[in-house]
Amino acid sequence: MLAKLNDLELWGADIGNAYLEAFTDEKLYIIAGPEFEELEGHILVFHKALYGLKSSGLRWSEKLHDIMKDLGFLPSKADPYIWYRENKDGTKYEYVAIYVDDLLIAMQNPKEMIDQLKEKFKLKIKGDGPLEYHLGCDYYLDSDGTLVAAPRKYVSKILEAYKNMFGEDPKSSKLPLDKNNHPELDNSELVGPDQIQKYMTMIGQLQWAVTLGRFDILYQVVSMSRFRLAPRAGHG
């Protein structure tokens, strides 16, 4: 919305191997095992923030924080992962929203910033260009030029995941829950660990769909998520 109101270009980008762009702040090491062949028994010291280390997320966040400050951006007081700065002529603000290594950029010239990230900071940028897909949500212009955000591809992936889990398509329904449905009154048998995992997966997928704008299923998803730790056969 801010991009459309301020006549800014909207781009998306992903930073490849983001954690490996940062360095550890602690002294971390391992003793090499037999898989290291001739280095077996050697002490190997970590310098880069490898994936799997507890502090890697923080180290990457600090690295990106320094980069954004160097580019003239300031973190928003409302959300520290939304950065802003005045444009070159001081007539409007430009914005960058960050989710770990995914960038959503609203600027007059987003390519200029992408080039700086690649050339000055040597980051591996992937999928940069006009925004079409970001964090599971599709973005496109409708017939009158209005920007639309809709999780169409993500919903399709949910349906495909359901089919892979159960070998059939989900049943079609006009409503997320049947009329007068009361899952809290269900007294069917509790399901096993495998079915619990599938139930939790589906609930998690639907919760993200709500986050992406499917507010029409919010009540139903919240209602069914109450049973994610101990679902019954009738909750499926």
LUMKE-873259 format. One record per residue: residue in one letter; x, y, z of N, C-alpha, C, O in turn. Coordinates in steps of 0.1 Angstrom, whole numbers, padded with zeros to 4 digits, always signed. Example, Ala and Ser with C-alpha at 12.3 -4.5 7.8 and 13.67 -1.06 7.14 Angstrom:
// LUMKE-873259
A+0132-0057+0078+0123-0045+0078+0132-0033+0078+0142-0033+0085S+0128-0022+0071+0137-0011+0071+0129+0000+0079+0134+0011+0080
END
This chain:
// LUMKE-873259
M+0008-0012+0000+0000+0000+0000+0009+0013+0000+0006+0022-0008L+0019+0013+0009+0028+0024+0009+0035+0026-0005+0037+0038-0009A+0038+0015-0011+0045+0016-0024+0036+0022-0034+0040+0031-0042K+0023+0018-0035+0014+0024-0044+0011+0038-0042+0010+0046-0051L+0009+0042-0029+0005+0056-0025+0017+0065-0028+0014+0077-0031N+0029+0060-0027+0040+0069-0029+0047+0067-0043+0059+0072-0045D+0041+0060-0052+0046+0057-0065+0060+0052-0064+0069+0056-0071L+0062+0041-0056+0075+0034-0055+0074+0021-0062+0063+0015-0063E+0086+0016-0067+0086+0003-0072+0087-0007-0061+0093-0005-0051L+0081-0019-0064+0080-0029-0053+0088-0041-0059+0084-0048-0069W+0099-0045-0052+0107-0056-0056+0108-0066-0044+0106-0063-0033G+0112-0078-0048+0115-0088-0038+0129-0094-0041+0133-0093-0052A+0135-0099-0031+0149-0105-0033+0151-0115-0021+0146-0114-0010D+0160-0124-0024+0164-0134-0013+0179-0134-0012+0186-0134-0023I+0185-0135+0000+0199-0135+0002+0203-0150+0004+0199-0156+0013G+0211-0155-0006+0215-0168-0005+0226-0171+0006+0235-0163+0008N+0224-0183+0013+0234-0187+0023+0237-0175+0033+0248-0172+0036A+0226-0169+0037+0227-0156+0045+0236-0158+0058+0245-0150+0060Y+0233-0169+0065+0241-0170+0078+0256-0171+0075+0264-0166+0084L+0260-0176+0064+0274-0178+0061+0281-0165+0058+0293-0164+0057E+0273-0154+0056+0279-0141+0054+0283-0134+0067+0290-0124+0067A+0279-0140+0078+0282-0135+0092+0293-0143+0098+0296-0155+0094F+0300-0138+0108+0310-0145+0115+0306-0146+0130+0299-0138+0136T+0311-0157+0136+0308-0160+0150+0315-0149+0159+0325-0143+0156D+0308-0147+0170+0313-0138+0180+0319-0145+0193+0325-0139+0202E+0317-0159+0192+0321-0167+0204+0333-0176+0199+0335-0178+0187K+0340-0182+0208+0350-0192+0204+0343-0206+0204+0340-0212+0214L+0341-0211+0192+0334-0224+0189+0344-0233+0182+0350-0229+0172Y+0344-0246+0186+0353-0255+0179+0347-0269+0180+0338-0272+0188I+0352-0278+0172+0349-0292+0173+0362-0300+0171+0372-0295+0166I+0362-0312+0176+0373-0321+0173+0369-0330+0162+0359-0338+0162A+0377-0330+0151+0373-0336+0139+0372-0351+0140+0380-0358+0147G+0361-0357+0135+0359-0371+0135+0365-0378+0123+0372-0372+0115P+0363-0391+0122+0368-0399+0111+0364-0394+0097+0371-0397+0087E+0352-0388+0096+0348-0383+0083+0357-0372+0077+0356-0369+0066F+0366-0366+0086+0375-0356+0081+0388-0362+0076+0398-0355+0073E+0389-0376+0076+0400-0383+0071+0413-0379+0078+0415-0381+0090E+0423-0373+0070+0436-0370+0076+0435-0359+0086+0445-0357+0094L+0424-0352+0088+0423-0341+0098+0417-0347+0111+0414-0339+0120E+0414-0360+0111+0408-0366+0123+0416-0363+0135+0428-0365+0136G+0409-0358+0146+0416-0355+0158+0420-0341+0160+0423-0336+0171H+0420-0334+0148+0424-0319+0149+0413-0311+0155+0401-0315+0154I+0416-0300+0161+0406-0290+0166+0403-0281+0155+0412-0274+0149L+0390-0280+0151+0386-0271+0140+0378-0260+0146+0368-0262+0153V+0382-0248+0144+0376-0236+0150+0366-0230+0139+0369-0228+0128F+0354-0226+0144+0344-0220+0136+0346-0205+0135+0348-0198+0145H+0346-0200+0123+0348-0186+0120+0334-0180+0115+0331-0169+0118K+0328-0188+0107+0315-0183+0101+0303-0188+0109+0304-0199+0115A+0292-0181+0108+0280-0185+0115+0273-0196+0108+0263-0193+0100L+0277-0208+0110+0271-0219+0103+0257-0222+0107+0253-0219+0118Y+0249-0227+0097+0236-0231+0100+0236-0242+0110+0244-0251+0109G+0227-0241+0120+0226-0250+0131+0232-0245+0144+0229-0251+0155L+0241-0235+0144+0246-0229+0156+0235-0220+0162+0228-0213+0155K+0234-0221+0175+0224-0213+0182+0225-0198+0180+0215-0191+0180S+0237-0193+0178+0239-0179+0177+0239-0174+0163+0240-0162+0161S+0238-0182+0153+0239-0178+0139+0229-0168+0135+0232-0159+0127G+0217-0170+0139+0206-0161+0136+0209-0147+0141+0207-0137+0133L+0214-0146+0153+0217-0133+0159+0229-0127+0151+0228-0115+0149R+0239-0135+0148+0250-0129+0141+0246-0124+0127+0251-0113+0123W+0238-0131+0120+0233-0126+0107+0225-0113+0109+0227-0104+0101S+0216-0113+0119+0208-0101+0121+0217-0089+0124+0214-0078+0119E+0228-0091+0131+0237-0080+0134+0244-0075+0121+0246-0063+0119K+0248-0085+0113+0255-0082+0101+0246-0074+0091+0250-0063+0086L+0233-0078+0090+0224-0071+0081+0220-0057+0087+0218-0048+0079H+0220-0056+0100+0217-0044+0106+0228-0033+0103+0225-0022+0099D+0241-0038+0103+0252-0029+0099+0251-0025+0084+0254-0013+0081I+0247-0034+0076+0246-0031+0062+0235-0021+0059+0237-0011+0051M+0223-0023+0066+0212-0013+0063+0216+0001+0069+0212+0011+0062K+0223+0001+0080+0227+0014+0085+0237+0021+0075+0236+0033+0073D+0246+0013+0069+0255+0018+0060+0248+0024+0047+0253+0033+0041L+0237+0018+0044+0229+0023+0032+0220+0035+0036+0213+0040+0027G+0221+0039+0048+0213+0051+0052+0199+0048+0057+0191+0058+0059F+0196+0036+0060+0183+0032+0065+0183+0033+0081+0193+0031+0087L+0171+0034+0086+0169+0034+0101+0158+0024+0104+0148+0022+0096P+0159+0016+0115+0148+0007+0118+0136+0014+0123+0137+0024+0131S+0124+0009+0120+0112+0015+0124+0110+0012+0139+0114+0001+0144K+0105+0022+0147+0102+0020+0161+0091+0009+0163+0090+0003+0173A+0082+0009+0153+0070-0001+0154+0075-0015+0151+0070-0024+0158D+0085-0017+0143+0090-0030+0139+0104-0029+0135+0107-0023+0124P+0114-0034+0142+0128-0032+0139+0132-0039+0126+0144-0036+0122Y+0124-0047+0120+0127-0054+0108+0121-0047+0096+0122-0052+0085I+0115-0035+0098+0111-0026+0087+0120-0014+0088+0120-0006+0097W+0128-0012+0077+0137-0001+0076+0132+0010+0067+0125+0007+0057Y+0136+0022+0069+0131+0033+0061+0142+0044+0060+0151+0045+0068R+0141+0052+0049+0150+0063+0047+0144+0073+0038+0135+0069+0030E+0148+0085+0038+0143+0095+0028+0149+0092+0014+0161+0087+0013N+0142+0095+0004+0147+0093-0010+0157+0104-0012+0159+0113-0004K+0163+0104-0024+0174+0113-0027+0170+0128-0027+0178+0137-0023D+0158+0131-0031+0153+0145-0031+0145+0149-0019+0140+0160-0017G+0144+0139-0009+0138+0142+0004+0123+0144+0003+0117+0150+0012T+0116+0139-0007+0102+0141-0009+0093+0130-0003+0081+0132-0001K+0099+0118-0001+0092+0107+0004+0101+0097+0010+0113+0098+0009Y+0096+0087+0017+0104+0077+0023+0104+0064+0014+0095+0061+0007E+0115+0057+0016+0116+0044+0009+0117+0033+0020+0122+0036+0032Y+0113+0021+0018+0112+0011+0028+0118-0003+0024+0117-0006+0012V+0123-0010+0033+0127-0024+0031+0122-0032+0043+0126-0029+0055A+0114-0042+0040+0110-0051+0051+0118-0064+0050+0120-0070+0039I+0123-0069+0061+0132-0080+0062+0126-0091+0070+0121-0089+0081Y+0126-0104+0064+0122-0116+0072+0134-0126+0070+0134-0133+0060V+0143-0126+0080+0155-0134+0080+0164-0130+0068+0173-0122+0069D+0162-0137+0056+0170-0134+0044+0161-0130+0032+0166-0130+0021D+0148-0128+0035+0139-0123+0024+0137-0108+0025+0134-0103+0036L+0139-0101+0014+0137-0087+0014+0125-0083+0005+0123-0088-0006L+0117-0074+0011+0106-0067+0004+0109-0053+0003+0110-0046+0013I+0112-0048-0009+0118-0035-0011+0108-0025-0018+0102-0029-0029A+0105-0014-0012+0097-0003-0018+0105+0009-0020+0107+0017-0010M+0110+0012-0032+0119+0023-0035+0117+0028-0049+0110+0022-0057Q+0122+0040-0051+0122+0046-0064+0130+0038-0074+0127+0037-0086N+0142+0033-0069+0151+0026-0078+0157+0014-0070+0168+0014-0065P+0149+0003-0068+0153-0008-0060+0165-0015-0066+0173-0021-0059K+0167-0014-0079+0178-0021-0086+0192-0015-0081+0202-0022-0079E+0192-0002-0078+0204+0004-0073+0208-0002-0060+0220-0004-0057M+0198-0004-0051+0201-0010-0038+0206-0025-0040+0216-0029-0033I+0199-0032-0049+0203-0046-0051+0218-0047-0056+0226-0055-0052D+0221-0038-0065+0235-0037-0071+0245-0034-0059+0256-0040-0059Q+0241-0026-0050+0250-0023-0039+0252-0035-0030+0263-0038-0025L+0242-0042-0028+0243-0054-0019+0252-0065-0026+0259-0072-0019K+0251-0065-0039+0259-0075-0047+0274-0070-0047+0283-0078-0045E+0276-0058-0051+0289-0053-0054+0297-0048-0042+0309-0051-0040K+0290-0040-0034+0297-0034-0022+0298-0044-0011+0309-0045-0004F+0287-0051-0008+0287-0060+0003+0289-0075+0000+0290-0084+0008K+0290-0078-0013+0293-0091-0019+0283-0102-0014+0287-0113-0012L+0270-0098-0013+0260-0107-0009+0255-0115-0021+0255-0109-0032K+0251-0127-0019+0246-0135-0030+0231-0133-0031+0223-0139-0024I+0227-0125-0040+0212-0121-0041+0206-0130-0052+0211-0132-0063K+0194-0136-0048+0187-0145-0057+0173-0139-0059+0167-0133-0050G+0167-0142-0070+0153-0139-0073+0149-0125-0072+0138-0121-0068D+0159-0116-0074+0155-0101-0074+0148-0097-0086+0151-0101-0097G+0139-0088-0084+0131-0083-0095+0117-0078-0090+0114-0079-0078P+0109-0073-0099+0095-0068-0095+0088-0079-0087+0088-0091-0091L+0081-0075-0076+0075-0084-0067+0064-0092-0073+0055-0087-0079E+0065-0106-0073+0055-0115-0078+0051-0125-0067+0040-0129-0066Y+0061-0129-0058+0058-0139-0048+0068-0136-0037+0080-0134-0038H+0062-0137-0024+0070-0133-0012+0064-0140+0000+0052-0138+0003L+0072-0149+0006+0068-0156+0018+0055-0163+0017+0046-0164+0026G+0053-0169+0005+0040-0177+0003+0029-0170-0003+0018-0175-0005C+0030-0157-0005+0019-0149-0010+0022-0144-0025+0033-0139-0027D+0012-0144-0033+0013-0139-0047+0010-0124-0047+0001-0120-0040Y+0016-0117-0056+0013-0103-0057+0012-0100-0072+0020-0104-0081Y+0001-0093-0076-0002-0090-0090-0011-0078-0091-0017-0075-0081L-0012-0072-0103-0021-0061-0105-0033-0066-0112-0033-0074-0122D-0045-0062-0107-0057-0066-0114-0060-0057-0126-0052-0049-0129S-0072-0059-0132-0075-0052-0144-0075-0036-0143-0072-0030-0153D-0077-0031-0131-0077-0016-0130-0064-0011-0123-0063+0000-0119G-0054-0020-0122-0041-0016-0117-0040-0016-0102-0030-0011-0097T-0049-0022-0095-0049-0023-0081-0039-0035-0077-0040-0046-0082L-0030-0032-0067-0021-0043-0063-0029-0053-0054-0036-0049-0045V-0028-0066-0058-0035-0076-0051-0025-0086-0044-0016-0090-0051A-0028-0089-0032-0020-0099-0025-0029-0111-0022-0039-0110-0015A-0025-0123-0027-0034-0135-0025-0025-0147-0025-0017-0149-0034P-0026-0156-0015-0018-0168-0014-0022-0179-0023-0025-0190-0018R-0024-0177-0035-0029-0187-0044-0020-0199-0046-0024-0210-0044K-0007-0197-0048+0003-0208-0049+0004-0215-0036+0005-0227-0036Y+0004-0208-0025+0005-0214-0012-0006-0224-0009-0005-0235-0004V-0018-0219-0012-0030-0227-0010-0029-0240-0019-0033-0251-0015S-0025-0238-0031-0023-0250-0040-0013-0260-0034-0015-0272-0035K-0002-0255-0028+0007-0263-0022+0001-0271-0010+0004-0283-0007I-0008-0264-0002-0014-0271+0009-0023-0282+0004-0023-0293+0010L-0030-0280-0007-0039-0290-0012-0030-0302-0018-0034-0314-0016E-0019-0299-0024-0010-0310-0029-0004-0317-0017-0003-0330-0018A+0000-0310-0006+0005-0317+0005-0005-0326+0012-0002-0337+0016Y-0017-0322+0012-0028-0331+0017-0029-0344+0009-0031-0354+0015K-0029-0342-0004-0030-0353-0013-0019-0363-0011-0021-0375-0011N-0007-0358-0009+0005-0366-0007+0004-0374+0007+0009-0385+0008M-0002-0367+0017-0003-0374+0030-0014-0384+0030-0012-0395+0037F-0025-0382+0024-0037-0391+0025-0040-0398+0012-0050-0406+0013G-0034-0395+0001-0036-0402-0011-0049-0399-0018-0054-0406-0027E-0055-0388-0014-0068-0383-0021-0069-0368-0019-0063-0362-0010D-0077-0362-0027-0080-0348-0026-0089-0345-0014-0097-0353-0010P-0087-0333-0007-0096-0330+0004-0110-0328-0001-0112-0324-0013K-0120-0330+0008-0134-0328+0004-0137-0314+0002-0133-0305+0009S-0145-0311-0008-0149-0297-0011-0161-0293-0002-0170-0301+0001S-0161-0281+0003-0171-0276+0011-0173-0261+0010-0163-0254+0007K-0185-0256+0011-0187-0241+0010-0183-0234+0022-0181-0222+0022L-0182-0241+0034-0179-0235+0046-0167-0243+0052-0165-0255+0051P-0158-0235+0060-0146-0242+0066-0150-0253+0076-0143-0263+0077L-0161-0251+0083-0166-0261+0092-0181-0262+0090-0188-0253+0086D-0186-0274+0091-0200-0277+0090-0208-0269+0100-0204-0266+0111K-0221-0266+0096-0229-0259+0105-0232-0267+0118-0234-0279+0117N-0232-0260+0129-0234-0267+0142-0223-0277+0146-0225-0286+0154N-0211-0275+0140-0200-0284+0143-0194-0280+0156-0191-0268+0158H-0192-0289+0166-0186-0286+0179-0175-0296+0181-0177-0307+0188P-0163-0293+0177-0152-0302+0178-0148-0305+0193-0143-0316+0196E-0152-0296+0202-0149-0298+0216-0157-0309+0222-0154-0314+0233L-0168-0313+0215-0177-0323+0220-0174-0337+0214-0180-0347+0218D-0164-0337+0205-0161-0350+0199-0154-0360+0209-0145-0356+0216N-0160-0372+0209-0154-0382+0219-0149-0394+0212-0149-0405+0217S-0146-0393+0199-0140-0404+0191-0126-0407+0197-0121-0399+0205E-0120-0418+0193-0107-0422+0198-0096-0412+0195-0096-0406+0184L-0086-0411+0204-0074-0403+0201-0066-0410+0191-0065-0422+0190V-0059-0402+0182-0051-0408+0171-0037-0410+0176-0033-0405+0186G-0029-0417+0168-0016-0421+0171-0006-0410+0168-0009-0400+0162P+0007-0412+0171+0018-0402+0168+0019-0397+0154+0021-0386+0151D+0017-0407+0144+0018-0403+0130+0007-0394+0126+0009-0384+0119Q-0005-0397+0131-0016-0388+0127-0016-0375+0134-0020-0364+0129I-0010-0375+0146-0008-0362+0154+0001-0353+0146-0001-0341+0144Q+0012-0359+0140+0022-0351+0132+0015-0345+0120+0017-0334+0116K+0007-0353+0113+0000-0348+0101-0010-0337+0105-0011-0327+0098Y-0017-0339+0116-0027-0329+0121-0019-0315+0124-0024-0305+0120M-0008-0316+0131-0001-0304+0134+0005-0297+0122+0005-0285+0121T+0009-0305+0112+0014-0300+0099+0003-0292+0092+0005-0281+0087M-0009-0298+0092-0020-0291+0085-0024-0278+0092-0027-0268+0086I-0025-0279+0105-0028-0267+0113-0018-0256+0111-0022-0244+0109G-0005-0259+0111+0005-0250+0108+0004-0243+0094+0006-0231+0093Q+0001-0251+0084-0001-0246+0071-0012-0237+0070-0011-0226+0064L-0023-0240+0077-0035-0232+0076-0033-0219+0084-0038-0208+0081Q-0025-0219+0095-0023-0207+0103-0015-0197+0094-0017-0185+0095W-0005-0202+0086+0002-0193+0078-0006-0188+0067-0005-0176+0063A-0016-0196+0062-0025-0191+0052-0034-0179+0057-0036-0169+0050V-0037-0180+0070-0045-0169+0077-0036-0157+0077-0040-0146+0074T-0023-0159+0081-0014-0148+0082-0012-0141+0068-0010-0128+0068L-0013-0148+0057-0012-0143+0044-0025-0137+0039-0025-0132+0027G-0035-0136+0047-0047-0129+0043-0060-0137+0042-0071-0132+0039R-0060-0150+0045-0072-0158+0044-0079-0158+0058-0081-0167+0065F-0084-0145+0061-0090-0143+0074-0104-0150+0075-0110-0151+0085D-0109-0154+0063-0122-0161+0063-0122-0174+0070-0133-0179+0074I-0110-0180+0072-0109-0193+0079-0103-0191+0093-0099-0201+0100L-0101-0179+0098-0094-0176+0110-0101-0183+0122-0094-0191+0130Y-0114-0182+0124-0121-0188+0135-0120-0203+0135-0117-0209+0146Q-0122-0209+0123-0121-0223+0122-0107-0229+0125-0106-0239+0132V-0097-0222+0121-0083-0227+0123-0080-0225+0138-0074-0235+0143V-0084-0214+0144-0081-0213+0158-0088-0223+0166-0083-0229+0176S-0101-0226+0162-0109-0236+0169-0102-0250+0169-0102-0257+0179M-0098-0254+0157-0092-0267+0155-0078-0268+0161-0073-0279+0164S-0071-0257+0161-0057-0257+0166-0057-0260+0181-0046-0264+0186R-0068-0259+0188-0068-0262+0203-0065-0277+0205-0061-0281+0216F-0067-0285+0195-0066-0300+0197-0053-0305+0190-0052-0317+0188R-0044-0296+0186-0032-0301+0178-0023-0311+0186-0016-0319+0180L-0023-0310+0200-0015-0319+0207-0022-0333+0210-0015-0343+0212A-0035-0333+0209-0042-0345+0212-0055-0346+0203-0066-0345+0209P-0053-0346+0190-0065-0347+0181-0072-0360+0182-0065-0370+0185R-0085-0360+0179-0092-0372+0178-0096-0376+0164-0094-0367+0155A-0100-0388+0161-0103-0392+0148-0113-0383+0141-0113-0381+0129G-0123-0378+0149-0134-0370+0144-0129-0356+0140-0137-0349+0134H-0117-0352+0144-0112-0339+0141-0106-0338+0127-0103-0327+0123G-0104-0349+0121-0097-0349+0108-0107-0345+0097-0103-0345+0085
END
